[in-house]
Amino acid sequence: MYGGGGYDTQPPPLQPAGPGYPDQSQQQHPATGQYFTPGMATGDVKQPLPPQPPAYGQQQPAHPQQPVHHMSNQFQNMNMGQKPAMGYGDQKQMHSLQTANLIGMQPDVRGLDAPPPPYLLPPNASVTQSPYVQPDPSYQRCTLTSMPTTQSILNKSKLPLALVMAPYRSFRESDGDMPVPVVEDSVIARCRRCRAYINPYVTFIEGGNRWKCCMCGLSNEVPQLFDWDQAAGKPADRWARKELNHSVVEFIAPTEYMVRPPQPPVYAFIIDVSQSAVQSGMVATAARTILESFDSIPNADKRTKISIIAVSTSLHFFSLPPGATEATMLVMSDLNDVFLPKPVDLLVNLEESRPALESLLGRLSDMFQESHVVGNALGSAMQAAHQLIGKIGGKIISLTSSLPTLGEGALKARDDPKLLGTSKESSLLNSASSFYKTFAIECSKQQVSVDMFLFSAHYTDVASLSCLPRYTAGQTYLYPGFNASRSEDAIKFATEFGKVLAMPIGLEAVIRVRATRGIRLSAFHGNFFIRSTDLLALPTVPEDQNYVIELQLEDDIKGAFVVLQTAILHTSCYGERRIRVITQAMPTTDSIAELYASADQIAIASYLANKAVEKSMTGSLDDARNLITNKLSDMLTVFKNQVTSSAGASAQLAVPTNLQLLPLLMCGLTKHVGLREGAQIPPDLRSYAQALLTTLPCQAFVPYIHPRFYSLHNMPPEAGTIEENGVILPPAMNLTSERLERHGLFLIEDGQNIFLWVGHEAVPRLVQDVFDLPSYGDLTGGKYTLPILDNPFNQRVNAIVAKTRELRRGVYRPHLYVVKSDAEPALRSWALSLLIEDRMDHMSSYAQYLTTVKNKVG
Ligand SMILES: [Zn+2]
């Protein structure tokens, strides 16, 4: 309550509807509002769980913690020789399986913050006692935290088996992140046969002179300098080596890991200078942001190169010789035979040509101010940029305000409204031109990746244009109807673009996943190109991008645990060749019940989002939604019939407690703008949403399909104030409009947008305190910048908005929209569409969705 209840014109509502629901306002814990609790980021599954409320009608789920095994002497382990590889069956720890019934229960959304079930490894699975031998789930997680021993058990379980990873995720001290430990002595022990990197799960044999690979079983020699401290010139403690103590490590690679010397960071900007681009203020904002980023673009060794191409109906190159103070423009109108107008000075060293670059960017918008040119030869500009940087590799960053209509890759406005909501809608989600995929693959071969920034007020064919980032490991950013005269638009774009430019990208990267013999990688999802059967090529790697890799079992698994290892070989933007290695071990099981008890609902949701998006392109959006609901009901059928053995008709829908939010997440996914039913969603918004669904790391993906919802007018007194871990967020509420009150102030956010919902009976004092306006009637909805006022409530609301914007890793700065509860129907229904527990148009409520699933389960 604020100010002694000043904003509540009614007595405080009883919390909340329905018996048996916890009063969330009284069970707030410090982690509420943060997907990753501080400290969790560096830890592993052995971290204590954050306090969890008991599940509805259930006992406290007893996730047994992994035992800490003590060993008096590590060498004892080494000399003891191999760990028992088999015969662990009767000693295996199992998860304690708890069942929850969902029908009639309101989901406890705080469970979305919980870590996955722990990986119950056998004692001594790891050669060290380090608490860091498993990756934090933000680097890598698996849909199951136990590995089935055979494909047949996996098939019977109907559970998906896939790795969900963001191996190049960013480092945030504010999240309690620990920097990735770096092995600096260039001693890289790898298995001679399967090329796995040495890790905490290998076994030392023959007196410690050899190590046995945990993937393929081969005995390998321990490298000579493995126990030698090169810096100090004396013997070192083997057990202190980072690669034996940490799941996530980085090796500095020696020259044999290089095909060529480390490339410098290279950025080729393609800037649309057609009439709409200039008039919207995009060109001026982009130019200013590039200019202001010159000191933050990765350029530690002063080798970074820049090129600028302006495009409309012709191509404009800029010659920027070292030392010159002005740029010279060279125009090329022949779009069919693109060639570079001069061999040098078009791609220039940022340091040497900075004066000319600064001068050019300072006046770029003015140069085209009088232009009335309509048309965009984007494909030809892409070809030119490729010619410019293809020999080195790097990033093409395209800023486009209009549909490409000329030259290679010309596109048409094909967004026929009659197709929307029909089975033919999926054609609009696929590329209209083969150019974009063919060209993207060409780029990938030359170590060039493409980022697309799209600004059009009209159809811009995101489906086709997003192919370029998809196959080149780039990203698509959408600013529909961008207008820099609205400060909110300018700030959002400049902030995100600035972060993309400052990002410490990896260059010339490949990702390969190795696994214990018997495990096969069967399918790959994400932004990259599959170069050979299991080698993912990423010309540049952005931070915080998600990849999903499906696994199959081609042979039975015999050991007590398996090991999966992701290696990402890349050139850092500081000119070092590095290998980031993420090693994860999983116990094996032949029990379907154990598989269910070990399932990770967040990883499964991310996997199913990728499968559904894929299905919407190869089939229809209907097929995609059916895939989600069918997979869910298949799982719950197996759980009911084979795990709880309560076959037959039942009024209940039983799930293991660790999956009790999966139906809610799947309900959210089927109602997400990327997949939802309806004839109203512009194809560009769908395609963009699909690009995000398939690339957002879990931390951002979960709120994207299950938004956060807070009540602000009656938030607890500590909400919006600062404590040790930053601003305290109010307790998250269930996503239903039942929680909205006519006199209230609410916040709904999905990581991309923030809605501040103002009830039409909001008292004047609340409107005054938050918006500095006399009354509700004076307030106008839409994109908004909150004033900062000299009253505590305003400051707390501002603090919550600011915290929401910086809550998650990634470059996104959500827009803030003020939504009046009785005005602007389109904005209102957009905000309400995030309340996924409600019925919406002809889409079912969460309760109805559960009934649908239950009826399939029987
Ligand atoms: Zn091996």
Residues whose N, C-alpha, C, O or C-beta is under 5 A from the ligand:
A	BS01	ZN	C191 R193 C194 R195 A196 C213 M215 C216 G217 L218
